[in-house]
């Protein structure tokens, strides 16, 4: 049986395992949860998924989600 692992990679180099898959281009919060649009404020930490890679080993499939931080001036278009 193959175990599925999902990891998010922050721009600073930190990684974290998440439980659900996310899509390319999706806006997520610091925990990897999808942000609902329109955003309530521009004063939040938000990331966009810019790259997704997958690697397989004998016992697991690891999906890596690479994030880029979205700054307040860019968040303005989603509020």
PyMOL Python script that loads the backbone (N, CA, C, O; Angstrom):
from pymol import cmd

cmd.read_pdbstr("""\
ATOM      1  N   UNK A   1       0.833  -1.180   0.000  1.00  0.00           N
ATOM      2  CA  UNK A   1       0.000   0.000   0.000  1.00  0.00           C
ATOM      3  C   UNK A   1       0.882   1.250   0.000  1.00  0.00           C
ATOM      4  O   UNK A   1       1.865   1.329   0.737  1.00  0.00           O
ATOM      5  N   UNK A   2       0.521   2.211  -0.825  1.00  0.00           N
ATOM      6  CA  UNK A   2       1.305   3.440  -0.952  1.00  0.00           C
ATOM      7  C   UNK A   2       0.670   4.531  -0.087  1.00  0.00           C
ATOM      8  O   UNK A   2      -0.526   4.801  -0.190  1.00  0.00           O
ATOM      9  N   UNK A   3       1.473   5.143   0.751  1.00  0.00           N
ATOM     10  CA  UNK A   3       1.019   6.239   1.605  1.00  0.00           C
ATOM     11  C   UNK A   3       1.200   7.552   0.847  1.00  0.00           C
ATOM     12  O   UNK A   3       2.214   7.755   0.179  1.00  0.00           O
ATOM     13  N   UNK A   4       0.214   8.439   0.953  1.00  0.00           N
ATOM     14  CA  UNK A   4       0.287   9.741   0.296  1.00  0.00           C
ATOM     15  C   UNK A   4       0.655  10.797   1.334  1.00  0.00           C
ATOM     16  O   UNK A   4       0.027  10.893   2.388  1.00  0.00           O
ATOM     17  N   UNK A   5       1.671  11.580   1.026  1.00  0.00           N
ATOM     18  CA  UNK A   5       2.135  12.651   1.901  1.00  0.00           C
ATOM     19  C   UNK A   5       2.091  13.950   1.108  1.00  0.00           C
ATOM     20  O   UNK A   5       2.513  13.991  -0.048  1.00  0.00           O
ATOM     21  N   UNK A   6       1.580  15.009   1.727  1.00  0.00           N
ATOM     22  CA  UNK A   6       1.505  16.323   1.077  1.00  0.00           C
ATOM     23  C   UNK A   6       2.293  17.320   1.922  1.00  0.00           C
ATOM     24  O   UNK A   6       2.051  17.461   3.120  1.00  0.00           O
ATOM     25  N   UNK A   7       3.226  18.000   1.293  1.00  0.00           N
ATOM     26  CA  UNK A   7       4.086  18.951   1.992  1.00  0.00           C
ATOM     27  C   UNK A   7       3.991  20.323   1.340  1.00  0.00           C
ATOM     28  O   UNK A   7       4.032  20.437   0.115  1.00  0.00           O
ATOM     29  N   UNK A   8       3.862  21.369   2.164  1.00  0.00           N
ATOM     30  CA  UNK A   8       3.945  22.726   1.635  1.00  0.00           C
ATOM     31  C   UNK A   8       5.328  23.275   1.978  1.00  0.00           C
ATOM     32  O   UNK A   8       5.870  23.019   3.053  1.00  0.00           O
ATOM     33  N   UNK A   9       5.880  24.033   1.041  1.00  0.00           N
ATOM     34  CA  UNK A   9       7.206  24.621   1.190  1.00  0.00           C
ATOM     35  C   UNK A   9       7.047  26.136   1.166  1.00  0.00           C
ATOM     36  O   UNK A   9       6.632  26.715   0.162  1.00  0.00           O
ATOM     37  N   UNK A  10       7.379  26.762   2.276  1.00  0.00           N
ATOM     38  CA  UNK A  10       7.300  28.216   2.395  1.00  0.00           C
ATOM     39  C   UNK A  10       8.514  28.871   1.731  1.00  0.00           C
ATOM     40  O   UNK A  10       9.554  28.230   1.584  1.00  0.00           O
ATOM     41  N   UNK A  11       8.395  30.133   1.333  1.00  0.00           N
ATOM     42  CA  UNK A  11       9.522  30.823   0.689  1.00  0.00           C
ATOM     43  C   UNK A  11      10.777  30.894   1.571  1.00  0.00           C
ATOM     44  O   UNK A  11      11.897  30.938   1.062  1.00  0.00           O
ATOM     45  N   UNK A  12      10.581  30.904   2.883  1.00  0.00           N
ATOM     46  CA  UNK A  12      11.710  31.006   3.812  1.00  0.00           C
ATOM     47  C   UNK A  12      12.478  29.698   3.939  1.00  0.00           C
ATOM     48  O   UNK A  12      13.554  29.675   4.536  1.00  0.00           O
ATOM     49  N   UNK A  13      11.941  28.596   3.383  1.00  0.00           N
ATOM     50  CA  UNK A  13      12.610  27.309   3.440  1.00  0.00           C
ATOM     51  C   UNK A  13      11.977  26.303   4.388  1.00  0.00           C
ATOM     52  O   UNK A  13      12.345  25.128   4.368  1.00  0.00           O
ATOM     53  N   UNK A  14      11.035  26.736   5.216  1.00  0.00           N
ATOM     54  CA  UNK A  14      10.347  25.812   6.115  1.00  0.00           C
ATOM     55  C   UNK A  14       9.394  24.927   5.338  1.00  0.00           C
ATOM     56  O   UNK A  14       8.933  25.294   4.257  1.00  0.00           O
ATOM     57  N   UNK A  15       9.096  23.747   5.897  1.00  0.00           N
ATOM     58  CA  UNK A  15       8.123  22.837   5.289  1.00  0.00           C
ATOM     59  C   UNK A  15       7.136  22.399   6.345  1.00  0.00           C
ATOM     60  O   UNK A  15       7.412  22.464   7.543  1.00  0.00           O
ATOM     61  N   UNK A  16       5.974  21.949   5.884  1.00  0.00           N
ATOM     62  CA  UNK A  16       4.924  21.487   6.786  1.00  0.00           C
ATOM     63  C   UNK A  16       4.057  20.485   6.044  1.00  0.00           C
ATOM     64  O   UNK A  16       3.778  20.655   4.857  1.00  0.00           O
ATOM     65  N   UNK A  17       3.637  19.451   6.738  1.00  0.00           N
ATOM     66  CA  UNK A  17       2.741  18.467   6.135  1.00  0.00           C
ATOM     67  C   UNK A  17       1.305  18.971   6.258  1.00  0.00           C
ATOM     68  O   UNK A  17       0.914  19.519   7.289  1.00  0.00           O
ATOM     69  N   UNK A  18       0.526  18.778   5.192  1.00  0.00           N
ATOM     70  CA  UNK A  18      -0.889  19.142   5.203  1.00  0.00           C
ATOM     71  C   UNK A  18      -1.720  17.915   4.878  1.00  0.00           C
ATOM     72  O   UNK A  18      -1.210  16.927   4.350  1.00  0.00           O
ATOM     73  N   UNK A  19      -3.010  17.988   5.199  1.00  0.00           N
ATOM     74  CA  UNK A  19      -3.854  16.808   5.026  1.00  0.00           C
ATOM     75  C   UNK A  19      -4.614  16.767   3.701  1.00  0.00           C
ATOM     76  O   UNK A  19      -4.983  15.687   3.238  1.00  0.00           O
ATOM     77  N   UNK A  20      -4.854  17.931   3.082  1.00  0.00           N
ATOM     78  CA  UNK A  20      -5.637  17.953   1.842  1.00  0.00           C
ATOM     79  C   UNK A  20      -4.816  18.468   0.676  1.00  0.00           C
ATOM     80  O   UNK A  20      -3.894  19.262   0.864  1.00  0.00           O
ATOM     81  N   UNK A  21      -5.147  18.019  -0.529  1.00  0.00           N
ATOM     82  CA  UNK A  21      -4.446  18.566  -1.696  1.00  0.00           C
ATOM     83  C   UNK A  21      -4.882  20.001  -1.970  1.00  0.00           C
ATOM     84  O   UNK A  21      -6.001  20.393  -1.638  1.00  0.00           O
ATOM     85  N   UNK A  22      -3.999  20.770  -2.570  1.00  0.00           N
ATOM     86  CA  UNK A  22      -4.325  22.135  -2.987  1.00  0.00           C
ATOM     87  C   UNK A  22      -3.957  22.271  -4.461  1.00  0.00           C
ATOM     88  O   UNK A  22      -3.181  21.477  -4.992  1.00  0.00           O
ATOM     89  N   UNK A  23      -4.520  23.283  -5.114  1.00  0.00           N
ATOM     90  CA  UNK A  23      -4.341  23.444  -6.556  1.00  0.00           C
ATOM     91  C   UNK A  23      -3.307  24.524  -6.883  1.00  0.00           C
ATOM     92  O   UNK A  23      -3.022  25.405  -6.072  1.00  0.00           O
ATOM     93  N   UNK A  24      -2.770  24.432  -8.065  1.00  0.00           N
ATOM     94  CA  UNK A  24      -1.849  25.438  -8.584  1.00  0.00           C
ATOM     95  C   UNK A  24      -2.579  26.775  -8.694  1.00  0.00           C
ATOM     96  O   UNK A  24      -3.698  26.826  -9.204  1.00  0.00           O
ATOM     97  N   UNK A  25      -1.966  27.845  -8.227  1.00  0.00           N
ATOM     98  CA  UNK A  25      -2.562  29.174  -8.302  1.00  0.00           C
ATOM     99  C   UNK A  25      -3.500  29.502  -7.154  1.00  0.00           C
ATOM    100  O   UNK A  25      -3.972  30.635  -7.060  1.00  0.00           O
ATOM    101  N   UNK A  26      -3.784  28.556  -6.285  1.00  0.00           N
ATOM    102  CA  UNK A  26      -4.705  28.757  -5.167  1.00  0.00           C
ATOM    103  C   UNK A  26      -4.079  29.682  -4.122  1.00  0.00           C
ATOM    104  O   UNK A  26      -2.876  29.625  -3.871  1.00  0.00           O
ATOM    105  N   UNK A  27      -4.911  30.534  -3.517  1.00  0.00           N
ATOM    106  CA  UNK A  27      -4.469  31.357  -2.398  1.00  0.00           C
ATOM    107  C   UNK A  27      -4.723  30.581  -1.114  1.00  0.00           C
ATOM    108  O   UNK A  27      -5.822  30.072  -0.893  1.00  0.00           O
ATOM    109  N   UNK A  28      -3.701  30.494  -0.271  1.00  0.00           N
ATOM    110  CA  UNK A  28      -3.817  29.747   0.977  1.00  0.00           C
ATOM    111  C   UNK A  28      -3.294  30.589   2.137  1.00  0.00           C
ATOM    112  O   UNK A  28      -2.523  31.530   1.948  1.00  0.00           O
ATOM    113  N   UNK A  29      -3.736  30.221   3.356  1.00  0.00           N
ATOM    114  CA  UNK A  29      -3.228  30.893   4.543  1.00  0.00           C
ATOM    115  C   UNK A  29      -1.947  30.223   5.012  1.00  0.00           C
ATOM    116  O   UNK A  29      -1.415  29.345   4.333  1.00  0.00           O
ATOM    117  N   UNK A  30      -1.456  30.633   6.163  1.00  0.00           N
ATOM    118  CA  UNK A  30      -0.174  30.122   6.662  1.00  0.00           C
ATOM    119  C   UNK A  30      -0.218  28.630   6.981  1.00  0.00           C
ATOM    120  O   UNK A  30       0.829  27.989   7.064  1.00  0.00           O
ATOM    121  N   UNK A  31      -1.425  28.064   7.163  1.00  0.00           N
ATOM    122  CA  UNK A  31      -1.583  26.640   7.446  1.00  0.00           C
ATOM    123  C   UNK A  31      -1.846  25.802   6.200  1.00  0.00           C
ATOM    124  O   UNK A  31      -1.975  24.581   6.292  1.00  0.00           O
ATOM    125  N   UNK A  32      -1.927  26.437   5.048  1.00  0.00           N
ATOM    126  CA  UNK A  32      -2.186  25.717   3.809  1.00  0.00           C
ATOM    127  C   UNK A  32      -3.659  25.554   3.490  1.00  0.00           C
ATOM    128  O   UNK A  32      -4.008  24.835   2.553  1.00  0.00           O
ATOM    129  N   UNK A  33      -4.537  26.209   4.252  1.00  0.00           N
ATOM    130  CA  UNK A  33      -5.983  26.142   3.997  1.00  0.00           C
ATOM    131  C   UNK A  33      -6.366  27.188   2.950  1.00  0.00           C
ATOM    132  O   UNK A  33      -5.829  28.296   2.939  1.00  0.00           O
ATOM    133  N   UNK A  34      -7.291  26.826   2.081  1.00  0.00           N
ATOM    134  CA  UNK A  34      -7.732  27.738   1.022  1.00  0.00           C
ATOM    135  C   UNK A  34      -8.378  28.981   1.610  1.00  0.00           C
ATOM    136  O   UNK A  34      -9.156  28.891   2.559  1.00  0.00           O
ATOM    137  N   UNK A  35      -8.059  30.137   1.051  1.00  0.00           N
ATOM    138  CA  UNK A  35      -8.671  31.395   1.469  1.00  0.00           C
ATOM    139  C   UNK A  35      -9.925  31.645   0.638  1.00  0.00           C
ATOM    140  O   UNK A  35      -9.921  31.466  -0.580  1.00  0.00           O
ATOM    141  N   UNK A  36     -10.988  32.057   1.305  1.00  0.00           N
ATOM    142  CA  UNK A  36     -12.243  32.381   0.625  1.00  0.00           C
ATOM    143  C   UNK A  36     -12.175  33.796   0.071  1.00  0.00           C
ATOM    144  O   UNK A  36     -11.722  34.723   0.743  1.00  0.00           O
ATOM    145  N   UNK A  37     -12.630  33.943  -1.153  1.00  0.00           N
ATOM    146  CA  UNK A  37     -12.667  35.262  -1.789  1.00  0.00           C
ATOM    147  C   UNK A  37     -14.072  35.818  -1.739  1.00  0.00           C
ATOM    148  O   UNK A  37     -15.021  35.041  -1.851  1.00  0.00           O
ATOM    149  N   UNK A  38     -14.261  37.098  -1.581  1.00  0.00           N
ATOM    150  CA  UNK A  38     -13.232  38.121  -1.428  1.00  0.00           C
ATOM    151  C   UNK A  38     -12.606  38.066  -0.037  1.00  0.00           C
ATOM    152  O   UNK A  38     -13.250  37.655   0.928  1.00  0.00           O
ATOM    153  N   UNK A  39     -11.368  38.478   0.054  1.00  0.00           N
ATOM    154  CA  UNK A  39     -10.658  38.486   1.326  1.00  0.00           C
ATOM    155  C   UNK A  39     -11.219  39.591   2.220  1.00  0.00           C
ATOM    156  O   UNK A  39     -11.590  40.654   1.723  1.00  0.00           O
ATOM    157  N   UNK A  40     -11.285  39.356   3.526  1.00  0.00           N
ATOM    158  CA  UNK A  40     -11.843  40.368   4.427  1.00  0.00           C
ATOM    159  C   UNK A  40     -10.933  41.582   4.605  1.00  0.00           C
ATOM    160  O   UNK A  40     -11.419  42.675   4.896  1.00  0.00           O
ATOM    161  N   UNK A  41      -9.621  41.408   4.436  1.00  0.00           N
ATOM    162  CA  UNK A  41      -8.668  42.490   4.646  1.00  0.00           C
ATOM    163  C   UNK A  41      -7.369  42.181   3.897  1.00  0.00           C
ATOM    164  O   UNK A  41      -7.117  41.039   3.511  1.00  0.00           O
ATOM    165  N   UNK A  42      -6.564  43.202   3.702  1.00  0.00           N
ATOM    166  CA  UNK A  42      -5.252  42.976   3.098  1.00  0.00           C
ATOM    167  C   UNK A  42      -4.198  42.730   4.173  1.00  0.00           C
ATOM    168  O   UNK A  42      -3.047  42.426   3.861  1.00  0.00           O
ATOM    169  N   UNK A  43      -4.590  42.861   5.427  1.00  0.00           N
ATOM    170  CA  UNK A  43      -3.657  42.684   6.550  1.00  0.00           C
ATOM    171  C   UNK A  43      -3.657  41.227   7.002  1.00  0.00           C
ATOM    172  O   UNK A  43      -4.144  40.904   8.085  1.00  0.00           O
ATOM    173  N   UNK A  44      -3.114  40.367   6.175  1.00  0.00           N
ATOM    174  CA  UNK A  44      -3.040  38.943   6.494  1.00  0.00           C
ATOM    175  C   UNK A  44      -1.837  38.337   5.792  1.00  0.00           C
ATOM    176  O   UNK A  44      -1.294  38.907   4.846  1.00  0.00           O
ATOM    177  N   UNK A  45      -1.435  37.168   6.277  1.00  0.00           N
ATOM    178  CA  UNK A  45      -0.361  36.438   5.624  1.00  0.00           C
ATOM    179  C   UNK A  45      -1.010  35.480   4.635  1.00  0.00           C
ATOM    180  O   UNK A  45      -1.788  34.608   5.023  1.00  0.00           O
ATOM    181  N   UNK A  46      -0.688  35.645   3.369  1.00  0.00           N
ATOM    182  CA  UNK A  46      -1.286  34.816   2.324  1.00  0.00           C
ATOM    183  C   UNK A  46      -0.202  34.344   1.361  1.00  0.00           C
ATOM    184  O   UNK A  46       0.788  35.034   1.118  1.00  0.00           O
ATOM    185  N   UNK A  47      -0.418  33.157   0.828  1.00  0.00           N
ATOM    186  CA  UNK A  47       0.509  32.553  -0.120  1.00  0.00           C
ATOM    187  C   UNK A  47      -0.249  32.067  -1.341  1.00  0.00           C
ATOM    188  O   UNK A  47      -1.450  31.804  -1.283  1.00  0.00           O
ATOM    189  N   UNK A  48       0.472  31.954  -2.448  1.00  0.00           N
ATOM    190  CA  UNK A  48      -0.085  31.384  -3.671  1.00  0.00           C
ATOM    191  C   UNK A  48       0.765  30.167  -4.035  1.00  0.00           C
ATOM    192  O   UNK A  48       1.989  30.197  -3.912  1.00  0.00           O
ATOM    193  N   UNK A  49       0.110  29.103  -4.480  1.00  0.00           N
ATOM    194  CA  UNK A  49       0.817  27.900  -4.910  1.00  0.00           C
ATOM    195  C   UNK A  49       1.366  28.175  -6.312  1.00  0.00           C
ATOM    196  O   UNK A  49       0.596  28.381  -7.250  1.00  0.00           O
ATOM    197  N   UNK A  50       2.678  28.178  -6.454  1.00  0.00           N
ATOM    198  CA  UNK A  50       3.270  28.479  -7.757  1.00  0.00           C
ATOM    199  C   UNK A  50       3.874  27.262  -8.435  1.00  0.00           C
ATOM    200  O   UNK A  50       4.149  27.300  -9.635  1.00  0.00           O
ATOM    201  N   UNK A  51       4.087  26.180  -7.692  1.00  0.00           N
ATOM    202  CA  UNK A  51       4.660  24.991  -8.306  1.00  0.00           C
ATOM    203  C   UNK A  51       4.239  23.759  -7.513  1.00  0.00           C
ATOM    204  O   UNK A  51       4.164  23.797  -6.285  1.00  0.00           O
ATOM    205  N   UNK A  52       3.965  22.667  -8.224  1.00  0.00           N
ATOM    206  CA  UNK A  52       3.617  21.400  -7.593  1.00  0.00           C
ATOM    207  C   UNK A  52       4.511  20.323  -8.207  1.00  0.00           C
ATOM    208  O   UNK A  52       4.591  20.189  -9.428  1.00  0.00           O
ATOM    209  N   UNK A  53       5.181  19.558  -7.342  1.00  0.00           N
ATOM    210  CA  UNK A  53       5.999  18.450  -7.811  1.00  0.00           C
ATOM    211  C   UNK A  53       5.603  17.190  -7.045  1.00  0.00           C
ATOM    212  O   UNK A  53       5.103  17.265  -5.923  1.00  0.00           O
ATOM    213  N   UNK A  54       5.830  16.046  -7.657  1.00  0.00           N
ATOM    214  CA  UNK A  54       5.499  14.771  -7.034  1.00  0.00           C
ATOM    215  C   UNK A  54       6.685  13.832  -7.164  1.00  0.00           C
ATOM    216  O   UNK A  54       7.328  13.760  -8.211  1.00  0.00           O
ATOM    217  N   UNK A  55       6.962  13.121  -6.094  1.00  0.00           N
ATOM    218  CA  UNK A  55       8.008  12.097  -6.136  1.00  0.00           C
ATOM    219  C   UNK A  55       7.448  10.815  -5.540  1.00  0.00           C
ATOM    220  O   UNK A  55       6.641  10.848  -4.611  1.00  0.00           O
ATOM    221  N   UNK A  56       7.878   9.707  -6.075  1.00  0.00           N
ATOM    222  CA  UNK A  56       7.423   8.417  -5.584  1.00  0.00           C
ATOM    223  C   UNK A  56       8.603   7.594  -5.104  1.00  0.00           C
ATOM    224  O   UNK A  56       9.654   7.526  -5.742  1.00  0.00           O
ATOM    225  N   UNK A  57       8.388   6.977  -3.965  1.00  0.00           N
ATOM    226  CA  UNK A  57       9.338   6.000  -3.471  1.00  0.00           C
ATOM    227  C   UNK A  57       8.601   4.666  -3.453  1.00  0.00           C
ATOM    228  O   UNK A  57       7.475   4.563  -3.939  1.00  0.00           O
ATOM    229  N   UNK A  58       9.207   3.705  -2.921  1.00  0.00           N
ATOM    230  CA  UNK A  58       8.590   2.381  -2.912  1.00  0.00           C
ATOM    231  C   UNK A  58       7.291   2.342  -2.106  1.00  0.00           C
ATOM    232  O   UNK A  58       6.340   1.658  -2.483  1.00  0.00           O
ATOM    233  N   UNK A  59       7.260   3.087  -0.987  1.00  0.00           N
ATOM    234  CA  UNK A  59       6.105   3.007  -0.086  1.00  0.00           C
ATOM    235  C   UNK A  59       5.272   4.277   0.010  1.00  0.00           C
ATOM    236  O   UNK A  59       4.225   4.273   0.658  1.00  0.00           O
ATOM    237  N   UNK A  60       5.706   5.351  -0.610  1.00  0.00           N
ATOM    238  CA  UNK A  60       4.937   6.590  -0.487  1.00  0.00           C
ATOM    239  C   UNK A  60       5.041   7.465  -1.729  1.00  0.00           C
ATOM    240  O   UNK A  60       5.998   7.402  -2.502  1.00  0.00           O
ATOM    241  N   UNK A  61       4.015   8.275  -1.876  1.00  0.00           N
ATOM    242  CA  UNK A  61       3.976   9.288  -2.925  1.00  0.00           C
ATOM    243  C   UNK A  61       3.952  10.630  -2.214  1.00  0.00           C
ATOM    244  O   UNK A  61       3.049  10.903  -1.423  1.00  0.00           O
ATOM    245  N   UNK A  62       4.937  11.461  -2.492  1.00  0.00           N
ATOM    246  CA  UNK A  62       5.053  12.752  -1.816  1.00  0.00           C
ATOM    247  C   UNK A  62       4.764  13.856  -2.824  1.00  0.00           C
ATOM    248  O   UNK A  62       5.436  13.970  -3.849  1.00  0.00           O
ATOM    249  N   UNK A  63       3.756  14.667  -2.518  1.00  0.00           N
ATOM    250  CA  UNK A  63       3.423  15.819  -3.348  1.00  0.00           C
ATOM    251  C   UNK A  63       3.920  17.056  -2.628  1.00  0.00           C
ATOM    252  O   UNK A  63       3.589  17.285  -1.465  1.00  0.00           O
ATOM    253  N   UNK A  64       4.722  17.857  -3.330  1.00  0.00           N
ATOM    254  CA  UNK A  64       5.288  19.084  -2.776  1.00  0.00           C
ATOM    255  C   UNK A  64       4.572  20.280  -3.395  1.00  0.00           C
ATOM    256  O   UNK A  64       4.464  20.390  -4.616  1.00  0.00           O
ATOM    257  N   UNK A  65       4.089  21.168  -2.539  1.00  0.00           N
ATOM    258  CA  UNK A  65       3.437  22.401  -2.975  1.00  0.00           C
ATOM    259  C   UNK A  65       4.351  23.561  -2.596  1.00  0.00           C
ATOM    260  O   UNK A  65       4.604  23.797  -1.415  1.00  0.00           O
ATOM    261  N   UNK A  66       4.841  24.278  -3.590  1.00  0.00           N
ATOM    262  CA  UNK A  66       5.763  25.393  -3.373  1.00  0.00           C
ATOM    263  C   UNK A  66       4.956  26.680  -3.333  1.00  0.00           C
ATOM    264  O   UNK A  66       4.176  26.960  -4.243  1.00  0.00           O
ATOM    265  N   UNK A  67       5.145  27.466  -2.271  1.00  0.00           N
ATOM    266  CA  UNK A  67       4.364  28.681  -2.048  1.00  0.00           C
ATOM    267  C   UNK A  67       5.199  29.931  -2.282  1.00  0.00           C
ATOM    268  O   UNK A  67       6.411  29.942  -2.068  1.00  0.00           O
ATOM    269  N   UNK A  68       4.514  30.990  -2.731  1.00  0.00           N
ATOM    270  CA  UNK A  68       5.125  32.314  -2.791  1.00  0.00           C
ATOM    271  C   UNK A  68       4.234  33.247  -1.989  1.00  0.00           C
ATOM    272  O   UNK A  68       3.008  33.151  -2.059  1.00  0.00           O
ATOM    273  N   UNK A  69       4.841  34.149  -1.228  1.00  0.00           N
ATOM    274  CA  UNK A  69       4.064  35.053  -0.392  1.00  0.00           C
ATOM    275  C   UNK A  69       3.449  36.157  -1.240  1.00  0.00           C
ATOM    276  O   UNK A  69       4.076  36.689  -2.156  1.00  0.00           O
ATOM    277  N   UNK A  70       2.208  36.485  -0.910  1.00  0.00           N
ATOM    278  CA  UNK A  70       1.492  37.567  -1.582  1.00  0.00           C
ATOM    279  C   UNK A  70       1.484  38.757  -0.627  1.00  0.00           C
ATOM    280  O   UNK A  70       1.057  38.625   0.520  1.00  0.00           O
ATOM    281  N   UNK A  71       1.945  39.898  -1.079  1.00  0.00           N
ATOM    282  CA  UNK A  71       2.067  41.074  -0.227  1.00  0.00           C
ATOM    283  C   UNK A  71       0.800  41.927  -0.275  1.00  0.00           C
ATOM    284  O   UNK A  71       0.009  41.798  -1.210  1.00  0.00           O
ATOM    285  N   UNK A  72       0.592  42.808   0.729  1.00  0.00           N
ATOM    286  CA  UNK A  72      -0.659  43.574   0.837  1.00  0.00           C
ATOM    287  C   UNK A  72      -1.072  44.322  -0.427  1.00  0.00           C
ATOM    288  O   UNK A  72      -2.258  44.357  -0.758  1.00  0.00           O
ATOM    289  N   UNK A  73      -0.132  44.911  -1.129  1.00  0.00           N
ATOM    290  CA  UNK A  73      -0.518  45.647  -2.345  1.00  0.00           C
ATOM    291  C   UNK A  73      -1.098  44.718  -3.406  1.00  0.00           C
ATOM    292  O   UNK A  73      -1.954  45.133  -4.186  1.00  0.00           O
ATOM    293  N   UNK A  74      -0.641  43.458  -3.445  1.00  0.00           N
ATOM    294  CA  UNK A  74      -1.198  42.482  -4.376  1.00  0.00           C
ATOM    295  C   UNK A  74      -2.535  41.926  -3.874  1.00  0.00           C
ATOM    296  O   UNK A  74      -3.411  41.597  -4.674  1.00  0.00           O
ATOM    297  N   UNK A  75      -2.690  41.822  -2.547  1.00  0.00           N
ATOM    298  CA  UNK A  75      -3.938  41.296  -1.979  1.00  0.00           C
ATOM    299  C   UNK A  75      -5.113  42.236  -2.207  1.00  0.00           C
ATOM    300  O   UNK A  75      -6.267  41.810  -2.174  1.00  0.00           O
ATOM    301  N   UNK A  76      -4.830  43.486  -2.435  1.00  0.00           N
ATOM    302  CA  UNK A  76      -5.889  44.492  -2.624  1.00  0.00           C
ATOM    303  C   UNK A  76      -6.867  44.083  -3.739  1.00  0.00           C
ATOM    304  O   UNK A  76      -8.061  44.365  -3.643  1.00  0.00           O
ATOM    305  N   UNK A  77      -6.375  43.432  -4.777  1.00  0.00           N
ATOM    306  CA  UNK A  77      -7.261  43.044  -5.898  1.00  0.00           C
ATOM    307  C   UNK A  77      -8.232  41.922  -5.519  1.00  0.00           C
ATOM    308  O   UNK A  77      -9.203  41.686  -6.239  1.00  0.00           O
ATOM    309  N   UNK A  78      -7.987  41.222  -4.394  1.00  0.00           N
ATOM    310  CA  UNK A  78      -8.886  40.146  -3.966  1.00  0.00           C
ATOM    311  C   UNK A  78      -9.784  40.531  -2.792  1.00  0.00           C
ATOM    312  O   UNK A  78     -10.503  39.681  -2.268  1.00  0.00           O
ATOM    313  N   UNK A  79      -9.754  41.800  -2.369  1.00  0.00           N
ATOM    314  CA  UNK A  79     -10.614  42.225  -1.248  1.00  0.00           C
ATOM    315  C   UNK A  79     -11.893  42.841  -1.740  1.00  0.00           C
ATOM    316  O   UNK A  79     -12.729  43.252  -0.935  1.00  0.00           O
TER     317      UNK A  79
END
""", "prot")
cmd.dss("prot")
cmd.show_as("cartoon", "prot")
cmd.util.cbc("prot")
cmd.orient("prot")
